[in-house]
Every structure is written in C-alpha cells, then in structure tokens.
Amino acid sequence: MQEAAASATADIKKREGELVDEFKKKGLNLVTVNKDEFHGSHRESRGHGLDGLRQKDWDRIQAIK
C-alpha cells in the first residue's frame, strides 16, 4: 500500500509539473506558494496551531504533558 501511495504521489507531482509548463506556455502567470511560511503564519494566528480547539482545551492538553 505504501508503494502504491508513493507511486501515486510521484505521478501527481509529475503531472502537476507538466500542467505548470502547459500554463506557462499559454502565457498564464502562476504564483508559487511558500507552504512553510503559510503554515507558520497560520499557526501564529491560531495561537496553538490546532484547529477547532478552544484555548482552555489546549491548556488542559498541555497540562497533561
């Protein structure tokens, strides 16, 4: 199953690259997103980084550690 997942992921990444090339050839402007920067800013804006948790619940989880 892991091999199949890895193969599928590789196929998807390859096809995405091909699509980017096709779009650029057609004159479309593509923006590459810095995923690490996005995730970091999202975590900062949420405070604790876990969606759906209230701050008091997050504090209780941290207290268990």
N, CA, C and O atoms as CSV, one atom per row, in Angstrom:
chain,resi,resn,atom,element,x,y,z
A,1,MET,N,N,0.819,-1.181,0.000
A,1,MET,CA,C,0.000,0.000,0.000
A,1,MET,C,C,0.871,1.255,0.000
A,1,MET,O,O,0.570,2.229,-0.691
A,2,GLN,N,N,1.947,1.222,0.778
A,2,GLN,CA,C,2.826,2.386,0.834
A,2,GLN,C,C,3.513,2.624,-0.511
A,2,GLN,O,O,3.711,3.766,-0.924
A,3,GLU,N,N,3.874,1.531,-1.188
A,3,GLU,CA,C,4.485,1.677,-2.510
A,3,GLU,C,C,3.497,2.298,-3.491
A,3,GLU,O,O,3.864,3.162,-4.288
A,4,ALA,N,N,2.259,1.860,-3.430
A,4,ALA,CA,C,1.234,2.399,-4.317
A,4,ALA,C,C,1.004,3.880,-4.034
A,4,ALA,O,O,0.844,4.677,-4.958
A,5,ALA,N,N,0.987,4.239,-2.765
A,5,ALA,CA,C,0.796,5.636,-2.393
A,5,ALA,C,C,1.969,6.485,-2.874
A,5,ALA,O,O,1.773,7.587,-3.386
A,6,ALA,N,N,3.179,5.975,-2.709
A,6,ALA,CA,C,4.368,6.707,-3.162
A,6,ALA,C,C,4.356,6.863,-4.676
A,6,ALA,O,O,4.702,7.925,-5.195
A,7,SER,N,N,3.966,5.828,-5.377
A,7,SER,CA,C,3.889,5.885,-6.835
A,7,SER,C,C,2.837,6.893,-7.288
A,7,SER,O,O,3.075,7.675,-8.208
A,8,ALA,N,N,1.682,6.871,-6.643
A,8,ALA,CA,C,0.613,7.806,-6.985
A,8,ALA,C,C,1.051,9.246,-6.716
A,8,ALA,O,O,0.766,10.142,-7.510
A,9,THR,N,N,1.737,9.464,-5.608
A,9,THR,CA,C,2.225,10.803,-5.278
A,9,THR,C,C,3.222,11.277,-6.330
A,9,THR,O,O,3.172,12.431,-6.755
A,10,ALA,N,N,4.117,10.406,-6.747
A,10,ALA,CA,C,5.096,10.760,-7.775
A,10,ALA,C,C,4.397,11.099,-9.090
A,10,ALA,O,O,4.776,12.055,-9.769
A,11,ASP,N,N,3.375,10.315,-9.451
A,11,ASP,CA,C,2.615,10.582,-10.676
A,11,ASP,C,C,1.915,11.938,-10.611
A,11,ASP,O,O,1.897,12.683,-11.591
A,12,ILE,N,N,1.350,12.246,-9.468
A,12,ILE,CA,C,0.642,13.520,-9.291
A,12,ILE,C,C,1.623,14.688,-9.413
A,12,ILE,O,O,1.341,15.666,-10.105
A,13,LYS,N,N,2.760,14.586,-8.749
A,13,LYS,CA,C,3.754,15.660,-8.808
A,13,LYS,C,C,4.260,15.853,-10.237
A,13,LYS,O,O,4.462,16.983,-10.681
A,14,LYS,N,N,4.464,14.751,-10.952
A,14,LYS,CA,C,4.914,14.828,-12.337
A,14,LYS,C,C,3.868,15.549,-13.183
A,14,LYS,O,O,4.201,16.446,-13.957
A,15,ARG,N,N,2.616,15.159,-13.035
A,15,ARG,CA,C,1.542,15.767,-13.823
A,15,ARG,C,C,1.369,17.242,-13.461
A,15,ARG,O,O,1.116,18.062,-14.343
A,16,GLU,N,N,1.500,17.590,-12.192
A,16,GLU,CA,C,1.408,18.999,-11.794
A,16,GLU,C,C,2.498,19.825,-12.477
A,16,GLU,O,O,2.243,20.939,-12.934
A,17,GLY,N,N,3.700,19.280,-12.545
A,17,GLY,CA,C,4.791,19.964,-13.233
A,17,GLY,C,C,4.485,20.161,-14.711
A,17,GLY,O,O,4.771,21.214,-15.281
A,18,GLU,N,N,3.901,19.135,-15.324
A,18,GLU,CA,C,3.523,19.237,-16.736
A,18,GLU,C,C,2.456,20.307,-16.936
A,18,GLU,O,O,2.501,21.058,-17.910
A,19,LEU,N,N,1.516,20.373,-16.032
A,19,LEU,CA,C,0.467,21.388,-16.135
A,19,LEU,C,C,1.027,22.794,-15.979
A,19,LEU,O,O,0.610,23.713,-16.683
A,20,VAL,N,N,1.964,22.962,-15.064
A,20,VAL,CA,C,2.597,24.267,-14.878
A,20,VAL,C,C,3.267,24.688,-16.186
A,20,VAL,O,O,3.127,25.831,-16.622
A,21,ASP,N,N,3.989,23.767,-16.801
A,21,ASP,CA,C,4.653,24.081,-18.075
A,21,ASP,C,C,3.637,24.450,-19.152
A,21,ASP,O,O,3.846,25.407,-19.898
A,22,GLU,N,N,2.537,23.698,-19.238
A,22,GLU,CA,C,1.497,23.994,-20.230
A,22,GLU,C,C,0.896,25.378,-20.000
A,22,GLU,O,O,0.708,26.138,-20.950
A,23,PHE,N,N,0.598,25.705,-18.759
A,23,PHE,CA,C,0.000,27.005,-18.446
A,23,PHE,C,C,0.959,28.146,-18.773
A,23,PHE,O,O,0.546,29.176,-19.307
A,24,LYS,N,N,2.242,27.961,-18.449
A,24,LYS,CA,C,3.229,28.999,-18.733
A,24,LYS,C,C,3.375,29.219,-20.237
A,24,LYS,O,O,3.524,30.355,-20.687
A,25,LYS,N,N,3.332,28.135,-21.016
A,25,LYS,CA,C,3.407,28.241,-22.468
A,25,LYS,C,C,2.231,29.051,-23.022
A,25,LYS,O,O,2.357,29.731,-24.040
A,26,LYS,N,N,1.091,28.967,-22.339
A,26,LYS,CA,C,-0.103,29.696,-22.771
A,26,LYS,C,C,-0.114,31.129,-22.249
A,26,LYS,O,O,-1.071,31.869,-22.474
A,27,GLY,N,N,0.958,31.519,-21.548
A,27,GLY,CA,C,1.081,32.886,-21.087
A,27,GLY,C,C,0.418,33.185,-19.755
A,27,GLY,O,O,0.276,34.349,-19.382
A,28,LEU,N,N,0.012,32.158,-19.040
A,28,LEU,CA,C,-0.611,32.373,-17.734
A,28,LEU,C,C,0.461,32.619,-16.678
A,28,LEU,O,O,1.531,32.011,-16.708
A,29,ASN,N,N,0.161,33.508,-15.756
A,29,ASN,CA,C,1.081,33.812,-14.668
A,29,ASN,C,C,0.740,32.922,-13.478
A,29,ASN,O,O,-0.384,32.959,-12.977
A,30,LEU,N,N,1.693,32.132,-13.028
A,30,LEU,CA,C,1.469,31.228,-11.907
A,30,LEU,C,C,2.263,31.709,-10.702
A,30,LEU,O,O,3.408,32.142,-10.830
A,31,VAL,N,N,1.657,31.630,-9.557
A,31,VAL,CA,C,2.298,32.044,-8.315
A,31,VAL,C,C,2.634,30.800,-7.502
A,31,VAL,O,O,1.772,29.957,-7.252
A,32,THR,N,N,3.879,30.696,-7.099
A,32,THR,CA,C,4.304,29.575,-6.263
A,32,THR,C,C,4.161,29.996,-4.800
A,32,THR,O,O,4.676,31.035,-4.388
A,33,VAL,N,N,3.460,29.181,-4.033
A,33,VAL,CA,C,3.202,29.487,-2.634
A,33,VAL,C,C,4.290,28.875,-1.763
A,33,VAL,O,O,4.673,27.721,-1.956
A,34,ASN,N,N,4.790,29.656,-0.799
A,34,ASN,CA,C,5.742,29.164,0.175
A,34,ASN,C,C,4.932,28.494,1.290
A,34,ASN,O,O,4.426,29.166,2.188
A,35,LYS,N,N,4.818,27.179,1.223
A,35,LYS,CA,C,3.961,26.448,2.167
A,35,LYS,C,C,4.427,26.581,3.615
A,35,LYS,O,O,3.608,26.703,4.527
A,36,ASP,N,N,5.739,26.558,3.823
A,36,ASP,CA,C,6.257,26.665,5.196
A,36,ASP,C,C,5.886,28.013,5.812
A,36,ASP,O,O,5.498,28.090,6.977
A,37,GLU,N,N,6.012,29.070,5.014
A,37,GLU,CA,C,5.668,30.398,5.509
A,37,GLU,C,C,4.176,30.487,5.820
A,37,GLU,O,O,3.776,31.074,6.826
A,38,PHE,N,N,3.358,29.898,4.946
A,38,PHE,CA,C,1.912,29.912,5.158
A,38,PHE,C,C,1.548,29.164,6.439
A,38,PHE,O,O,0.788,29.672,7.263
A,39,HIS,N,N,2.089,27.967,6.604
A,39,HIS,CA,C,1.768,27.177,7.791
A,39,HIS,C,C,2.233,27.879,9.064
A,39,HIS,O,O,1.534,27.859,10.077
A,40,GLY,N,N,3.407,28.495,9.013
A,40,GLY,CA,C,3.913,29.206,10.179
A,40,GLY,C,C,3.030,30.374,10.565
A,40,GLY,O,O,2.745,30.576,11.745
A,41,SER,N,N,2.589,31.152,9.572
A,41,SER,CA,C,1.731,32.296,9.880
A,41,SER,C,C,0.358,31.834,10.354
A,41,SER,O,O,-0.271,32.491,11.183
A,42,HIS,N,N,-0.101,30.714,9.830
A,42,HIS,CA,C,-1.400,30.190,10.260
A,42,HIS,C,C,-1.330,29.753,11.724
A,42,HIS,O,O,-2.234,30.030,12.512
A,43,ARG,N,N,-0.235,29.064,12.072
A,43,ARG,CA,C,-0.076,28.627,13.464
A,43,ARG,C,C,-0.042,29.810,14.408
A,43,ARG,O,O,-0.645,29.778,15.481
A,44,GLU,N,N,0.663,30.853,14.010
A,44,GLU,CA,C,0.766,32.044,14.857
A,44,GLU,C,C,-0.597,32.702,15.047
A,44,GLU,O,O,-0.923,33.161,16.141
A,45,SER,N,N,-1.389,32.747,13.980
A,45,SER,CA,C,-2.690,33.406,14.083
A,45,SER,C,C,-3.667,32.592,14.925
A,45,SER,O,O,-4.576,33.156,15.534
A,46,ARG,N,N,-3.490,31.269,14.967
A,46,ARG,CA,C,-4.374,30.408,15.744
A,46,ARG,C,C,-3.896,30.276,17.184
A,46,ARG,O,O,-4.645,29.809,18.043
A,47,GLY,N,N,-2.684,30.672,17.453
A,47,GLY,CA,C,-2.166,30.582,18.817
A,47,GLY,C,C,-1.561,29.232,19.120
A,47,GLY,O,O,-0.376,29.149,19.446
A,48,HIS,N,N,-2.328,28.193,19.024
A,48,HIS,CA,C,-1.839,26.870,19.397
A,48,HIS,C,C,-1.647,25.952,18.206
A,48,HIS,O,O,-1.015,24.904,18.347
A,49,GLY,N,N,-2.161,26.299,17.052
A,49,GLY,CA,C,-1.926,25.521,15.854
A,49,GLY,C,C,-2.858,24.355,15.642
A,49,GLY,O,O,-2.729,23.655,14.637
A,50,LEU,N,N,-3.790,24.115,16.539
A,50,LEU,CA,C,-4.728,23.015,16.351
A,50,LEU,C,C,-6.119,23.573,16.117
A,50,LEU,O,O,-6.734,24.150,17.013
A,51,ASP,N,N,-6.597,23.394,14.916
A,51,ASP,CA,C,-7.918,23.915,14.559
A,51,ASP,C,C,-9.021,23.256,15.384
A,51,ASP,O,O,-8.987,22.057,15.659
A,52,GLY,N,N,-9.976,24.056,15.760
A,52,GLY,CA,C,-11.160,23.531,16.419
A,52,GLY,C,C,-11.065,23.433,17.932
A,52,GLY,O,O,-12.063,23.126,18.585
A,53,LEU,N,N,-9.906,23.682,18.505
A,53,LEU,CA,C,-9.781,23.602,19.959
A,53,LEU,C,C,-9.907,24.983,20.575
A,53,LEU,O,O,-9.353,25.964,20.079
A,54,ARG,N,N,-10.633,25.030,21.644
A,54,ARG,CA,C,-10.677,26.282,22.412
A,54,ARG,C,C,-9.409,26.382,23.239
A,54,ARG,O,O,-8.783,25.370,23.553
A,55,GLN,N,N,-9.035,27.591,23.588
A,55,GLN,CA,C,-7.797,27.807,24.331
A,55,GLN,C,C,-7.783,27.018,25.636
A,55,GLN,O,O,-6.750,26.458,26.000
A,56,LYS,N,N,-8.919,26.963,26.352
A,56,LYS,CA,C,-8.925,26.235,27.626
A,56,LYS,C,C,-8.706,24.737,27.407
A,56,LYS,O,O,-8.087,24.074,28.239
A,57,ASP,N,N,-9.214,24.198,26.286
A,57,ASP,CA,C,-8.975,22.782,25.981
A,57,ASP,C,C,-7.505,22.542,25.655
A,57,ASP,O,O,-6.915,21.554,26.090
A,58,TRP,N,N,-6.922,23.456,24.885
A,58,TRP,CA,C,-5.499,23.365,24.562
A,58,TRP,C,C,-4.655,23.402,25.833
A,58,TRP,O,O,-3.705,22.631,25.965
A,59,ASP,N,N,-4.988,24.279,26.755
A,59,ASP,CA,C,-4.257,24.390,28.012
A,59,ASP,C,C,-4.361,23.106,28.824
A,59,ASP,O,O,-3.387,22.692,29.453
A,60,ARG,N,N,-5.515,22.481,28.818
A,60,ARG,CA,C,-5.677,21.218,29.551
A,60,ARG,C,C,-4.823,20.115,28.945
A,60,ARG,O,O,-4.236,19.308,29.665
A,61,ILE,N,N,-4.756,20.084,27.612
A,61,ILE,CA,C,-3.920,19.082,26.942
A,61,ILE,C,C,-2.449,19.307,27.295
A,61,ILE,O,O,-1.717,18.360,27.581
A,62,GLN,N,N,-2.029,20.561,27.270
A,62,GLN,CA,C,-0.638,20.875,27.601
A,62,GLN,C,C,-0.311,20.512,29.050
A,62,GLN,O,O,0.816,20.116,29.348
A,63,ALA,N,N,-1.275,20.642,29.940
A,63,ALA,CA,C,-1.063,20.335,31.352
A,63,ALA,C,C,-0.816,18.830,31.558
A,63,ALA,O,O,-0.132,18.441,32.505
A,64,ILE,N,N,-1.360,18.000,30.688
A,64,ILE,CA,C,-1.175,16.554,30.796
A,64,ILE,C,C,0.268,16.166,30.512
A,64,ILE,O,O,0.805,15.244,31.125
A,65,LYS,N,N,0.900,16.885,29.568
A,65,LYS,CA,C,2.289,16.580,29.208
A,65,LYS,C,C,3.146,16.808,30.388
A,65,LYS,O,O,4.360,16.614,30.316
